[in-house]
Amino acid sequence: MNLADGHGFKWLFMYESGRLSQILGLSLVGMVLGRIGFFERPARFATARWVGLAVALAVAVALYFGRDALVARVPGSEAMPMPRAMANALLGSLLDLAVMAASMLAFLIAYHGASGPALRMLARPGA
């Protein structure tokens, strides 16, 4: 059943919810970070990681506390709820992106800092 119907509905959901464009965008960001050596030369990007973490945290906090106020400013009514629903979904996606970026950057800072030896023990064997 999953093979026949499940995959079709999963891909339809990913298309309708915008997840496919998110996956494409995150893949492109990862490709650019890989090409500039963001993960291979950690000392070169130490300041960029801290700046990125500060920006991601600021955006995450601002969206977490200000999303409802921003959505309320979007024109809409009970008869026309779609604009506010779309604004809420968009701001929710941006909040998720900011939290993910902050989590990744915090991990990288810890990994390339004093916590590195302990975190390297989590690497898969043979890596």
Jmol script that loads the backbone (N, CA, C; Angstrom):
load data "model"
ATOM      1  N   MET A   1       0.827  -1.193   0.000  1.00  0.00           N
ATOM      2  CA  MET A   1       0.000   0.000   0.000  1.00  0.00           C
ATOM      3  C   MET A   1       0.873   1.260   0.000  1.00  0.00           C
ATOM      4  N   ASN A   2       1.935   1.239   0.799  1.00  0.00           N
ATOM      5  CA  ASN A   2       2.818   2.398   0.840  1.00  0.00           C
ATOM      6  C   ASN A   2       3.479   2.620  -0.518  1.00  0.00           C
ATOM      7  N   LEU A   3       3.859   1.537  -1.177  1.00  0.00           N
ATOM      8  CA  LEU A   3       4.508   1.650  -2.480  1.00  0.00           C
ATOM      9  C   LEU A   3       3.528   2.197  -3.525  1.00  0.00           C
ATOM     10  N   ALA A   4       2.272   1.740  -3.467  1.00  0.00           N
ATOM     11  CA  ALA A   4       1.295   2.142  -4.476  1.00  0.00           C
ATOM     12  C   ALA A   4       0.747   3.543  -4.222  1.00  0.00           C
ATOM     13  N   ASP A   5       0.289   3.816  -3.014  1.00  0.00           N
ATOM     14  CA  ASP A   5      -0.372   5.093  -2.715  1.00  0.00           C
ATOM     15  C   ASP A   5       0.473   6.026  -1.854  1.00  0.00           C
ATOM     16  N   GLY A   6       1.241   5.462  -0.951  1.00  0.00           N
ATOM     17  CA  GLY A   6       1.949   6.278   0.036  1.00  0.00           C
ATOM     18  C   GLY A   6       2.936   7.254  -0.571  1.00  0.00           C
ATOM     19  N   HIS A   7       3.749   6.790  -1.517  1.00  0.00           N
ATOM     20  CA  HIS A   7       4.753   7.670  -2.103  1.00  0.00           C
ATOM     21  C   HIS A   7       4.122   8.798  -2.913  1.00  0.00           C
ATOM     22  N   GLY A   8       3.067   8.505  -3.616  1.00  0.00           N
ATOM     23  CA  GLY A   8       2.385   9.545  -4.382  1.00  0.00           C
ATOM     24  C   GLY A   8       1.859  10.651  -3.494  1.00  0.00           C
ATOM     25  N   PHE A   9       1.202  10.274  -2.404  1.00  0.00           N
ATOM     26  CA  PHE A   9       0.664  11.278  -1.484  1.00  0.00           C
ATOM     27  C   PHE A   9       1.786  12.022  -0.763  1.00  0.00           C
ATOM     28  N   LYS A  10       2.878  11.322  -0.460  1.00  0.00           N
ATOM     29  CA  LYS A  10       4.017  11.976   0.196  1.00  0.00           C
ATOM     30  C   LYS A  10       4.599  13.051  -0.714  1.00  0.00           C
ATOM     31  N   TRP A  11       4.810  12.729  -1.990  1.00  0.00           N
ATOM     32  CA  TRP A  11       5.374  13.705  -2.919  1.00  0.00           C
ATOM     33  C   TRP A  11       4.384  14.835  -3.197  1.00  0.00           C
ATOM     34  N   LEU A  12       3.093  14.520  -3.223  1.00  0.00           N
ATOM     35  CA  LEU A  12       2.092  15.564  -3.400  1.00  0.00           C
ATOM     36  C   LEU A  12       2.118  16.526  -2.215  1.00  0.00           C
ATOM     37  N   PHE A  13       2.213  15.984  -1.001  1.00  0.00           N
ATOM     38  CA  PHE A  13       2.300  16.838   0.182  1.00  0.00           C
ATOM     39  C   PHE A  13       3.557  17.701   0.132  1.00  0.00           C
ATOM     40  N   MET A  14       4.699  17.092  -0.250  1.00  0.00           N
ATOM     41  CA  MET A  14       5.943  17.859  -0.300  1.00  0.00           C
ATOM     42  C   MET A  14       5.857  18.973  -1.339  1.00  0.00           C
ATOM     43  N   TYR A  15       5.169  18.723  -2.441  1.00  0.00           N
ATOM     44  CA  TYR A  15       4.993  19.753  -3.464  1.00  0.00           C
ATOM     45  C   TYR A  15       4.061  20.859  -2.967  1.00  0.00           C
ATOM     46  N   GLU A  16       2.907  20.488  -2.415  1.00  0.00           N
ATOM     47  CA  GLU A  16       1.911  21.468  -1.995  1.00  0.00           C
ATOM     48  C   GLU A  16       2.358  22.296  -0.798  1.00  0.00           C
ATOM     49  N   SER A  17       3.168  21.711   0.086  1.00  0.00           N
ATOM     50  CA  SER A  17       3.583  22.439   1.279  1.00  0.00           C
ATOM     51  C   SER A  17       4.849  23.259   1.070  1.00  0.00           C
ATOM     52  N   GLY A  18       5.467  23.142  -0.094  1.00  0.00           N
ATOM     53  CA  GLY A  18       6.682  23.895  -0.357  1.00  0.00           C
ATOM     54  C   GLY A  18       7.952  23.205   0.111  1.00  0.00           C
ATOM     55  N   ARG A  19       7.833  21.983   0.580  1.00  0.00           N
ATOM     56  CA  ARG A  19       9.012  21.269   1.080  1.00  0.00           C
ATOM     57  C   ARG A  19      10.030  20.985  -0.013  1.00  0.00           C
ATOM     58  N   LEU A  20       9.566  20.763  -1.236  1.00  0.00           N
ATOM     59  CA  LEU A  20      10.513  20.488  -2.327  1.00  0.00           C
ATOM     60  C   LEU A  20      11.424  21.681  -2.566  1.00  0.00           C
ATOM     61  N   SER A  21      10.867  22.887  -2.542  1.00  0.00           N
ATOM     62  CA  SER A  21      11.714  24.069  -2.737  1.00  0.00           C
ATOM     63  C   SER A  21      12.639  24.272  -1.542  1.00  0.00           C
ATOM     64  N   GLN A  22      12.199  23.915  -0.334  1.00  0.00           N
ATOM     65  CA  GLN A  22      13.070  24.007   0.838  1.00  0.00           C
ATOM     66  C   GLN A  22      14.235  23.037   0.709  1.00  0.00           C
ATOM     67  N   ILE A  23      13.952  21.827   0.270  1.00  0.00           N
ATOM     68  CA  ILE A  23      15.010  20.827   0.098  1.00  0.00           C
ATOM     69  C   ILE A  23      16.010  21.300  -0.948  1.00  0.00           C
ATOM     70  N   LEU A  24      15.519  21.830  -2.052  1.00  0.00           N
ATOM     71  CA  LEU A  24      16.401  22.335  -3.100  1.00  0.00           C
ATOM     72  C   LEU A  24      17.252  23.489  -2.572  1.00  0.00           C
ATOM     73  N   GLY A  25      16.637  24.428  -1.872  1.00  0.00           N
ATOM     74  CA  GLY A  25      17.377  25.569  -1.327  1.00  0.00           C
ATOM     75  C   GLY A  25      18.432  25.150  -0.326  1.00  0.00           C
ATOM     76  N   LEU A  26      18.085  24.253   0.583  1.00  0.00           N
ATOM     77  CA  LEU A  26      19.066  23.799   1.570  1.00  0.00           C
ATOM     78  C   LEU A  26      20.191  23.000   0.917  1.00  0.00           C
ATOM     79  N   SER A  27      19.872  22.260  -0.129  1.00  0.00           N
ATOM     80  CA  SER A  27      20.913  21.527  -0.856  1.00  0.00           C
ATOM     81  C   SER A  27      21.881  22.494  -1.520  1.00  0.00           C
ATOM     82  N   LEU A  28      21.352  23.568  -2.093  1.00  0.00           N
ATOM     83  CA  LEU A  28      22.221  24.559  -2.724  1.00  0.00           C
ATOM     84  C   LEU A  28      23.089  25.281  -1.695  1.00  0.00           C
ATOM     85  N   VAL A  29      22.528  25.602  -0.538  1.00  0.00           N
ATOM     86  CA  VAL A  29      23.330  26.226   0.526  1.00  0.00           C
ATOM     87  C   VAL A  29      24.442  25.283   0.962  1.00  0.00           C
ATOM     88  N   GLY A  30      24.119  24.015   1.153  1.00  0.00           N
ATOM     89  CA  GLY A  30      25.128  23.029   1.528  1.00  0.00           C
ATOM     90  C   GLY A  30      26.210  22.889   0.473  1.00  0.00           C
ATOM     91  N   MET A  31      25.814  22.931  -0.808  1.00  0.00           N
ATOM     92  CA  MET A  31      26.791  22.831  -1.886  1.00  0.00           C
ATOM     93  C   MET A  31      27.739  24.028  -1.876  1.00  0.00           C
ATOM     94  N   VAL A  32      27.200  25.219  -1.686  1.00  0.00           N
ATOM     95  CA  VAL A  32      28.043  26.416  -1.649  1.00  0.00           C
ATOM     96  C   VAL A  32      28.982  26.369  -0.443  1.00  0.00           C
ATOM     97  N   LEU A  33      28.469  25.986   0.725  1.00  0.00           N
ATOM     98  CA  LEU A  33      29.331  25.888   1.913  1.00  0.00           C
ATOM     99  C   LEU A  33      30.437  24.854   1.696  1.00  0.00           C
ATOM    100  N   GLY A  34      30.113  23.755   1.052  1.00  0.00           N
ATOM    101  CA  GLY A  34      31.130  22.752   0.765  1.00  0.00           C
ATOM    102  C   GLY A  34      32.178  23.253  -0.211  1.00  0.00           C
ATOM    103  N   ARG A  35      31.744  23.984  -1.218  1.00  0.00           N
ATOM    104  CA  ARG A  35      32.690  24.473  -2.228  1.00  0.00           C
ATOM    105  C   ARG A  35      33.621  25.548  -1.689  1.00  0.00           C
ATOM    106  N   ILE A  36      33.176  26.351  -0.753  1.00  0.00           N
ATOM    107  CA  ILE A  36      34.067  27.387  -0.212  1.00  0.00           C
ATOM    108  C   ILE A  36      34.929  26.852   0.922  1.00  0.00           C
ATOM    109  N   GLY A  37      34.750  25.589   1.291  1.00  0.00           N
ATOM    110  CA  GLY A  37      35.577  24.976   2.327  1.00  0.00           C
ATOM    111  C   GLY A  37      35.140  25.287   3.742  1.00  0.00           C
ATOM    112  N   PHE A  38      33.869  25.596   3.924  1.00  0.00           N
ATOM    113  CA  PHE A  38      33.352  25.963   5.249  1.00  0.00           C
ATOM    114  C   PHE A  38      33.573  24.868   6.280  1.00  0.00           C
ATOM    115  N   PHE A  39      33.492  23.622   5.860  1.00  0.00           N
ATOM    116  CA  PHE A  39      33.636  22.513   6.791  1.00  0.00           C
ATOM    117  C   PHE A  39      35.067  21.969   6.828  1.00  0.00           C
ATOM    118  N   GLU A  40      35.842  22.220   5.785  1.00  0.00           N
ATOM    119  CA  GLU A  40      37.207  21.692   5.708  1.00  0.00           C
ATOM    120  C   GLU A  40      38.234  22.593   6.395  1.00  0.00           C
ATOM    121  N   ARG A  41      38.020  23.898   6.350  1.00  0.00           N
ATOM    122  CA  ARG A  41      38.958  24.861   6.936  1.00  0.00           C
ATOM    123  C   ARG A  41      38.258  25.640   8.049  1.00  0.00           C
ATOM    124  N   PRO A  42      38.078  25.014   9.200  1.00  0.00           N
ATOM    125  CA  PRO A  42      37.286  25.650  10.259  1.00  0.00           C
ATOM    126  C   PRO A  42      37.906  26.937  10.795  1.00  0.00           C
ATOM    127  N   ALA A  43      39.229  27.039  10.842  1.00  0.00           N
ATOM    128  CA  ALA A  43      39.856  28.245  11.392  1.00  0.00           C
ATOM    129  C   ALA A  43      39.549  29.471  10.526  1.00  0.00           C
ATOM    130  N   ARG A  44      39.468  29.279   9.229  1.00  0.00           N
ATOM    131  CA  ARG A  44      39.208  30.390   8.311  1.00  0.00           C
ATOM    132  C   ARG A  44      37.821  30.992   8.516  1.00  0.00           C
ATOM    133  N   PHE A  45      36.866  30.170   8.949  1.00  0.00           N
ATOM    134  CA  PHE A  45      35.477  30.619   9.068  1.00  0.00           C
ATOM    135  C   PHE A  45      35.010  30.734  10.520  1.00  0.00           C
ATOM    136  N   ALA A  46      35.933  30.827  11.464  1.00  0.00           N
ATOM    137  CA  ALA A  46      35.547  30.898  12.885  1.00  0.00           C
ATOM    138  C   ALA A  46      34.701  32.138  13.168  1.00  0.00           C
ATOM    139  N   THR A  47      35.122  33.282  12.681  1.00  0.00           N
ATOM    140  CA  THR A  47      34.351  34.513  12.910  1.00  0.00           C
ATOM    141  C   THR A  47      32.997  34.442  12.212  1.00  0.00           C
ATOM    142  N   ALA A  48      32.977  33.895  11.017  1.00  0.00           N
ATOM    143  CA  ALA A  48      31.711  33.780  10.271  1.00  0.00           C
ATOM    144  C   ALA A  48      30.719  32.896  11.016  1.00  0.00           C
ATOM    145  N   ARG A  49      31.208  31.835  11.669  1.00  0.00           N
ATOM    146  CA  ARG A  49      30.301  30.972  12.442  1.00  0.00           C
ATOM    147  C   ARG A  49      29.672  31.743  13.592  1.00  0.00           C
ATOM    148  N   TRP A  50      30.467  32.542  14.298  1.00  0.00           N
ATOM    149  CA  TRP A  50      29.932  33.314  15.430  1.00  0.00           C
ATOM    150  C   TRP A  50      28.947  34.379  14.953  1.00  0.00           C
ATOM    151  N   VAL A  51      29.269  35.053  13.864  1.00  0.00           N
ATOM    152  CA  VAL A  51      28.354  36.066  13.315  1.00  0.00           C
ATOM    153  C   VAL A  51      27.062  35.400  12.841  1.00  0.00           C
ATOM    154  N   GLY A  52      27.190  34.290  12.136  1.00  0.00           N
ATOM    155  CA  GLY A  52      26.014  33.559  11.680  1.00  0.00           C
ATOM    156  C   GLY A  52      25.147  33.087  12.823  1.00  0.00           C
ATOM    157  N   LEU A  53      25.788  32.605  13.895  1.00  0.00           N
ATOM    158  CA  LEU A  53      25.028  32.163  15.073  1.00  0.00           C
ATOM    159  C   LEU A  53      24.267  33.327  15.687  1.00  0.00           C
ATOM    160  N   ALA A  54      24.925  34.485  15.816  1.00  0.00           N
ATOM    161  CA  ALA A  54      24.257  35.656  16.399  1.00  0.00           C
ATOM    162  C   ALA A  54      23.068  36.086  15.546  1.00  0.00           C
ATOM    163  N   VAL A  55      23.247  36.106  14.231  1.00  0.00           N
ATOM    164  CA  VAL A  55      22.157  36.508  13.333  1.00  0.00           C
ATOM    165  C   VAL A  55      21.018  35.493  13.391  1.00  0.00           C
ATOM    166  N   ALA A  56      21.353  34.203  13.339  1.00  0.00           N
ATOM    167  CA  ALA A  56      20.316  33.169  13.374  1.00  0.00           C
ATOM    168  C   ALA A  56      19.534  33.214  14.687  1.00  0.00           C
ATOM    169  N   LEU A  57      20.236  33.400  15.802  1.00  0.00           N
ATOM    170  CA  LEU A  57      19.540  33.497  17.093  1.00  0.00           C
ATOM    171  C   LEU A  57      18.659  34.735  17.162  1.00  0.00           C
ATOM    172  N   ALA A  58      19.149  35.862  16.654  1.00  0.00           N
ATOM    173  CA  ALA A  58      18.354  37.093  16.676  1.00  0.00           C
ATOM    174  C   ALA A  58      17.090  36.940  15.835  1.00  0.00           C
ATOM    175  N   VAL A  59      17.235  36.351  14.652  1.00  0.00           N
ATOM    176  CA  VAL A  59      16.067  36.141  13.785  1.00  0.00           C
ATOM    177  C   VAL A  59      15.097  35.155  14.427  1.00  0.00           C
ATOM    178  N   ALA A  60      15.621  34.086  15.021  1.00  0.00           N
ATOM    179  CA  ALA A  60      14.757  33.087  15.666  1.00  0.00           C
ATOM    180  C   ALA A  60      13.970  33.700  16.821  1.00  0.00           C
ATOM    181  N   VAL A  61      14.637  34.467  17.661  1.00  0.00           N
ATOM    182  CA  VAL A  61      13.949  35.097  18.797  1.00  0.00           C
ATOM    183  C   VAL A  61      12.924  36.113  18.310  1.00  0.00           C
ATOM    184  N   ALA A  62      13.304  36.925  17.314  1.00  0.00           N
ATOM    185  CA  ALA A  62      12.373  37.928  16.793  1.00  0.00           C
ATOM    186  C   ALA A  62      11.132  37.271  16.191  1.00  0.00           C
ATOM    187  N   LEU A  63      11.325  36.209  15.437  1.00  0.00           N
ATOM    188  CA  LEU A  63      10.171  35.530  14.843  1.00  0.00           C
ATOM    189  C   LEU A  63       9.345  34.780  15.879  1.00  0.00           C
ATOM    190  N   TYR A  64      10.012  34.207  16.866  1.00  0.00           N
ATOM    191  CA  TYR A  64       9.281  33.469  17.895  1.00  0.00           C
ATOM    192  C   TYR A  64       8.337  34.406  18.652  1.00  0.00           C
ATOM    193  N   PHE A  65       8.838  35.577  19.015  1.00  0.00           N
ATOM    194  CA  PHE A  65       8.016  36.500  19.798  1.00  0.00           C
ATOM    195  C   PHE A  65       7.198  37.459  18.944  1.00  0.00           C
ATOM    196  N   GLY A  66       7.589  37.697  17.694  1.00  0.00           N
ATOM    197  CA  GLY A  66       6.898  38.690  16.885  1.00  0.00           C
ATOM    198  C   GLY A  66       6.060  38.156  15.750  1.00  0.00           C
ATOM    199  N   ARG A  67       6.039  36.847  15.578  1.00  0.00           N
ATOM    200  CA  ARG A  67       5.312  36.285  14.437  1.00  0.00           C
ATOM    201  C   ARG A  67       3.834  36.618  14.489  1.00  0.00           C
ATOM    202  N   ASP A  68       3.195  36.481  15.627  1.00  0.00           N
ATOM    203  CA  ASP A  68       1.754  36.758  15.717  1.00  0.00           C
ATOM    204  C   ASP A  68       1.441  38.214  15.388  1.00  0.00           C
ATOM    205  N   ALA A  69       2.286  39.137  15.860  1.00  0.00           N
ATOM    206  CA  ALA A  69       2.070  40.552  15.564  1.00  0.00           C
ATOM    207  C   ALA A  69       2.241  40.833  14.076  1.00  0.00           C
ATOM    208  N   LEU A  70       3.216  40.193  13.452  1.00  0.00           N
ATOM    209  CA  LEU A  70       3.415  40.386  12.018  1.00  0.00           C
ATOM    210  C   LEU A  70       2.250  39.807  11.214  1.00  0.00           C
ATOM    211  N   VAL A  71       1.790  38.629  11.608  1.00  0.00           N
ATOM    212  CA  VAL A  71       0.666  38.003  10.899  1.00  0.00           C
ATOM    213  C   VAL A  71      -0.595  38.851  11.051  1.00  0.00           C
ATOM    214  N   ALA A  72      -0.786  39.454  12.203  1.00  0.00           N
ATOM    215  CA  ALA A  72      -1.976  40.281  12.431  1.00  0.00           C
ATOM    216  C   ALA A  72      -1.987  41.511  11.527  1.00  0.00           C
ATOM    217  N   ARG A  73      -0.829  41.951  11.057  1.00  0.00           N
ATOM    218  CA  ARG A  73      -0.754  43.120  10.173  1.00  0.00           C
ATOM    219  C   ARG A  73      -1.100  42.786   8.716  1.00  0.00           C
ATOM    220  N   VAL A  74      -1.170  41.508   8.402  1.00  0.00           N
ATOM    221  CA  VAL A  74      -1.520  41.094   7.037  1.00  0.00           C
ATOM    222  C   VAL A  74      -3.026  41.264   6.854  1.00  0.00           C
ATOM    223  N   PRO A  75      -3.451  41.894   5.758  1.00  0.00           N
ATOM    224  CA  PRO A  75      -4.893  42.065   5.542  1.00  0.00           C
ATOM    225  C   PRO A  75      -5.591  40.715   5.443  1.00  0.00           C
ATOM    226  N   GLY A  76      -6.697  40.597   6.121  1.00  0.00           N
ATOM    227  CA  GLY A  76      -7.467  39.363   6.095  1.00  0.00           C
ATOM    228  C   GLY A  76      -8.678  39.490   6.996  1.00  0.00           C
ATOM    229  N   SER A  77      -9.546  38.505   6.908  1.00  0.00           N
ATOM    230  CA  SER A  77     -10.757  38.482   7.729  1.00  0.00           C
ATOM    231  C   SER A  77     -11.182  37.037   7.884  1.00  0.00           C
ATOM    232  N   GLU A  78     -12.280  36.843   8.612  1.00  0.00           N
ATOM    233  CA  GLU A  78     -12.798  35.483   8.745  1.00  0.00           C
ATOM    234  C   GLU A  78     -13.271  34.951   7.396  1.00  0.00           C
ATOM    235  N   ALA A  79     -13.735  35.845   6.534  1.00  0.00           N
ATOM    236  CA  ALA A  79     -14.199  35.434   5.216  1.00  0.00           C
ATOM    237  C   ALA A  79     -13.026  35.194   4.262  1.00  0.00           C
ATOM    238  N   MET A  80     -11.866  35.788   4.584  1.00  0.00           N
ATOM    239  CA  MET A  80     -10.695  35.645   3.722  1.00  0.00           C
ATOM    240  C   MET A  80      -9.464  35.339   4.594  1.00  0.00           C
ATOM    241  N   PRO A  81      -9.377  34.102   5.121  1.00  0.00           N
ATOM    242  CA  PRO A  81      -8.287  33.775   6.045  1.00  0.00           C
ATOM    243  C   PRO A  81      -6.969  33.391   5.357  1.00  0.00           C
ATOM    244  N   MET A  82      -6.993  33.169   4.063  1.00  0.00           N
ATOM    245  CA  MET A  82      -5.818  32.634   3.377  1.00  0.00           C
ATOM    246  C   MET A  82      -4.562  33.512   3.474  1.00  0.00           C
ATOM    247  N   PRO A  83      -4.657  34.845   3.298  1.00  0.00           N
ATOM    248  CA  PRO A  83      -3.425  35.642   3.381  1.00  0.00           C
ATOM    249  C   PRO A  83      -2.720  35.506   4.726  1.00  0.00           C
ATOM    250  N   ARG A  84      -3.475  35.542   5.802  1.00  0.00           N
ATOM    251  CA  ARG A  84      -2.862  35.396   7.127  1.00  0.00           C
ATOM    252  C   ARG A  84      -2.323  33.988   7.336  1.00  0.00           C
ATOM    253  N   ALA A  85      -3.023  32.990   6.835  1.00  0.00           N
ATOM    254  CA  ALA A  85      -2.540  31.615   6.957  1.00  0.00           C
ATOM    255  C   ALA A  85      -1.231  31.439   6.190  1.00  0.00           C
ATOM    256  N   MET A  86      -1.150  32.024   5.011  1.00  0.00           N
ATOM    257  CA  MET A  86       0.078  31.926   4.223  1.00  0.00           C
ATOM    258  C   MET A  86       1.225  32.683   4.897  1.00  0.00           C
ATOM    259  N   ALA A  87       0.940  33.861   5.447  1.00  0.00           N
ATOM    260  CA  ALA A  87       1.973  34.623   6.150  1.00  0.00           C
ATOM    261  C   ALA A  87       2.455  33.851   7.372  1.00  0.00           C
ATOM    262  N   ASN A  88       1.538  33.238   8.093  1.00  0.00           N
ATOM    263  CA  ASN A  88       1.908  32.445   9.266  1.00  0.00           C
ATOM    264  C   ASN A  88       2.772  31.256   8.862  1.00  0.00           C
ATOM    265  N   ALA A  89       2.425  30.592   7.769  1.00  0.00           N
ATOM    266  CA  ALA A  89       3.214  29.450   7.291  1.00  0.00           C
ATOM    267  C   ALA A  89       4.599  29.893   6.841  1.00  0.00           C
ATOM    268  N   LEU A  90       4.675  31.010   6.129  1.00  0.00           N
ATOM    269  CA  LEU A  90       5.963  31.524   5.662  1.00  0.00           C
ATOM    270  C   LEU A  90       6.855  31.911   6.835  1.00  0.00           C
ATOM    271  N   LEU A  91       6.305  32.646   7.791  1.00  0.00           N
ATOM    272  CA  LEU A  91       7.106  33.046   8.952  1.00  0.00           C
ATOM    273  C   LEU A  91       7.483  31.841   9.806  1.00  0.00           C
ATOM    274  N   GLY A  92       6.608  30.845   9.858  1.00  0.00           N
ATOM    275  CA  GLY A  92       6.947  29.614  10.576  1.00  0.00           C
ATOM    276  C   GLY A  92       8.110  28.887   9.919  1.00  0.00           C
ATOM    277  N   SER A  93       8.120  28.857   8.580  1.00  0.00           N
ATOM    278  CA  SER A  93       9.235  28.233   7.867  1.00  0.00           C
ATOM    279  C   SER A  93      10.530  28.994   8.104  1.00  0.00           C
ATOM    280  N   LEU A  94      10.457  30.322   8.117  1.00  0.00           N
ATOM    281  CA  LEU A  94      11.657  31.118   8.391  1.00  0.00           C
ATOM    282  C   LEU A  94      12.145  30.915   9.816  1.00  0.00           C
ATOM    283  N   LEU A  95      11.215  30.775  10.757  1.00  0.00           N
ATOM    284  CA  LEU A  95      11.599  30.479  12.137  1.00  0.00           C
ATOM    285  C   LEU A  95      12.294  29.133  12.213  1.00  0.00           C
ATOM    286  N   ASP A  96      11.746  28.137  11.546  1.00  0.00           N
ATOM    287  CA  ASP A  96      12.370  26.809  11.527  1.00  0.00           C
ATOM    288  C   ASP A  96      13.773  26.865  10.928  1.00  0.00           C
ATOM    289  N   LEU A  97      13.935  27.625   9.853  1.00  0.00           N
ATOM    290  CA  LEU A  97      15.240  27.764   9.213  1.00  0.00           C
ATOM    291  C   LEU A  97      16.234  28.438  10.145  1.00  0.00           C
ATOM    292  N   ALA A  98      15.800  29.483  10.848  1.00  0.00           N
ATOM    293  CA  ALA A  98      16.692  30.188  11.772  1.00  0.00           C
ATOM    294  C   ALA A  98      17.107  29.284  12.928  1.00  0.00           C
ATOM    295  N   VAL A  99      16.175  28.514  13.463  1.00  0.00           N
ATOM    296  CA  VAL A  99      16.502  27.593  14.565  1.00  0.00           C
ATOM    297  C   VAL A  99      17.463  26.503  14.078  1.00  0.00           C
ATOM    298  N   MET A 100      17.224  25.982  12.866  1.00  0.00           N
ATOM    299  CA  MET A 100      18.113  24.959  12.325  1.00  0.00           C
ATOM    300  C   MET A 100      19.513  25.517  12.096  1.00  0.00           C
ATOM    301  N   ALA A 101      19.602  26.734  11.547  1.00  0.00           N
ATOM    302  CA  ALA A 101      20.912  27.353  11.313  1.00  0.00           C
ATOM    303  C   ALA A 101      21.625  27.600  12.629  1.00  0.00           C
ATOM    304  N   ALA A 102      20.902  28.079  13.639  1.00  0.00           N
ATOM    305  CA  ALA A 102      21.524  28.314  14.951  1.00  0.00           C
ATOM    306  C   ALA A 102      21.999  27.002  15.561  1.00  0.00           C
ATOM    307  N   SER A 103      21.216  25.952  15.439  1.00  0.00           N
ATOM    308  CA  SER A 103      21.615  24.648  15.987  1.00  0.00           C
ATOM    309  C   SER A 103      22.862  24.120  15.292  1.00  0.00           C
ATOM    310  N   MET A 104      22.887  24.213  13.955  1.00  0.00           N
ATOM    311  CA  MET A 104      24.038  23.729  13.202  1.00  0.00           C
ATOM    312  C   MET A 104      25.283  24.531  13.538  1.00  0.00           C
ATOM    313  N   LEU A 105      25.168  25.844  13.598  1.00  0.00           N
ATOM    314  CA  LEU A 105      26.329  26.682  13.889  1.00  0.00           C
ATOM    315  C   LEU A 105      26.807  26.482  15.319  1.00  0.00           C
ATOM    316  N   ALA A 106      25.895  26.316  16.267  1.00  0.00           N
ATOM    317  CA  ALA A 106      26.302  26.053  17.659  1.00  0.00           C
ATOM    318  C   ALA A 106      27.045  24.727  17.751  1.00  0.00           C
ATOM    319  N   PHE A 107      26.572  23.716  17.031  1.00  0.00           N
ATOM    320  CA  PHE A 107      27.269  22.434  17.023  1.00  0.00           C
ATOM    321  C   PHE A 107      28.657  22.566  16.410  1.00  0.00           C
ATOM    322  N   LEU A 108      28.762  23.285  15.294  1.00  0.00           N
ATOM    323  CA  LEU A 108      30.066  23.466  14.656  1.00  0.00           C
ATOM    324  C   LEU A 108      31.037  24.224  15.554  1.00  0.00           C
ATOM    325  N   ILE A 109      30.542  25.234  16.254  1.00  0.00           N
ATOM    326  CA  ILE A 109      31.395  25.979  17.186  1.00  0.00           C
ATOM    327  C   ILE A 109      31.875  25.068  18.300  1.00  0.00           C
ATOM    328  N   ALA A 110      30.974  24.248  18.829  1.00  0.00           N
ATOM    329  CA  ALA A 110      31.372  23.301  19.886  1.00  0.00           C
ATOM    330  C   ALA A 110      32.326  22.244  19.339  1.00  0.00           C
ATOM    331  N   TYR A 111      32.067  21.770  18.123  1.00  0.00           N
ATOM    332  CA  TYR A 111      32.883  20.708  17.522  1.00  0.00           C
ATOM    333  C   TYR A 111      34.311  21.188  17.263  1.00  0.00           C
ATOM    334  N   HIS A 112      34.455  22.419  16.823  1.00  0.00           N
ATOM    335  CA  HIS A 112      35.781  22.953  16.534  1.00  0.00           C
ATOM    336  C   HIS A 112      36.375  23.696  17.724  1.00  0.00           C
ATOM    337  N   GLY A 113      35.708  23.635  18.855  1.00  0.00           N
ATOM    338  CA  GLY A 113      36.200  24.279  20.063  1.00  0.00           C
ATOM    339  C   GLY A 113      36.635  23.256  21.098  1.00  0.00           C
ATOM    340  N   ALA A 114      36.440  23.610  22.352  1.00  0.00           N
ATOM    341  CA  ALA A 114      36.894  22.772  23.460  1.00  0.00           C
ATOM    342  C   ALA A 114      36.134  21.445  23.541  1.00  0.00           C
ATOM    343  N   SER A 115      34.914  21.399  23.058  1.00  0.00           N
ATOM    344  CA  SER A 115      34.117  20.171  23.129  1.00  0.00           C
ATOM    345  C   SER A 115      34.422  19.208  21.989  1.00  0.00           C
ATOM    346  N   GLY A 116      35.300  19.600  21.081  1.00  0.00           N
ATOM    347  CA  GLY A 116      35.603  18.799  19.901  1.00  0.00           C
ATOM    348  C   GLY A 116      35.991  17.361  20.177  1.00  0.00           C
ATOM    349  N   PRO A 117      36.948  17.108  21.088  1.00  0.00           N
ATOM    350  CA  PRO A 117      37.338  15.711  21.324  1.00  0.00           C
ATOM    351  C   PRO A 117      36.161  14.826  21.786  1.00  0.00           C
ATOM    352  N   ALA A 118      35.312  15.356  22.631  1.00  0.00           N
ATOM    353  CA  ALA A 118      34.172  14.561  23.100  1.00  0.00           C
ATOM    354  C   ALA A 118      33.169  14.337  21.977  1.00  0.00           C
ATOM    355  N   LEU A 119      32.964  15.345  21.142  1.00  0.00           N
ATOM    356  CA  LEU A 119      31.999  15.218  20.045  1.00  0.00           C
ATOM    357  C   LEU A 119      32.536  14.314  18.933  1.00  0.00           C
ATOM    358  N   ARG A 120      33.838  14.277  18.744  1.00  0.00           N
ATOM    359  CA  ARG A 120      34.418  13.414  17.715  1.00  0.00           C
ATOM    360  C   ARG A 120      34.217  11.943  18.046  1.00  0.00           C
ATOM    361  N   MET A 121      34.041  11.643  19.311  1.00  0.00           N
ATOM    362  CA  MET A 121      33.776  10.246  19.694  1.00  0.00           C
ATOM    363  C   MET A 121      32.418   9.783  19.166  1.00  0.00           C
ATOM    364  N   LEU A 122      31.556  10.724  18.806  1.00  0.00           N
ATOM    365  CA  LEU A 122      30.248  10.370  18.264  1.00  0.00           C
ATOM    366  C   LEU A 122      30.301  10.029  16.780  1.00  0.00           C
ATOM    367  N   ALA A 123      31.435  10.309  16.132  1.00  0.00           N
ATOM    368  CA  ALA A 123      31.570  10.010  14.708  1.00  0.00           C
ATOM    369  C   ALA A 123      31.475   8.508  14.495  1.00  0.00           C
ATOM    370  N   ARG A 124      30.986   8.133  13.365  1.00  0.00           N
ATOM    371  CA  ARG A 124      30.853   6.704  13.094  1.00  0.00           C
ATOM    372  C   ARG A 124      32.231   6.079  12.979  1.00  0.00           C
ATOM    373  N   PRO A 125      32.362   4.839  13.356  1.00  0.00           N
ATOM    374  CA  PRO A 125      33.661   4.164  13.277  1.00  0.00           C
ATOM    375  C   PRO A 125      34.178   4.122  11.834  1.00  0.00           C
ATOM    376  N   GLY A 126      35.437   4.399  11.677  1.00  0.00           N
ATOM    377  CA  GLY A 126      36.065   4.346  10.376  1.00  0.00           C
ATOM    378  C   GLY A 126      35.959   5.635   9.599  1.00  0.00           C
ATOM    379  N   ALA A 127      35.294   6.639  10.157  1.00  0.00           N
ATOM    380  CA  ALA A 127      35.136   7.917   9.425  1.00  0.00           C
ATOM    381  C   ALA A 127      36.395   8.748   9.488  1.00  0.00           C
TER     382      ALA A 127
END
end "model"
wireframe off; spacefill off
backbone 0.3
color backbone group
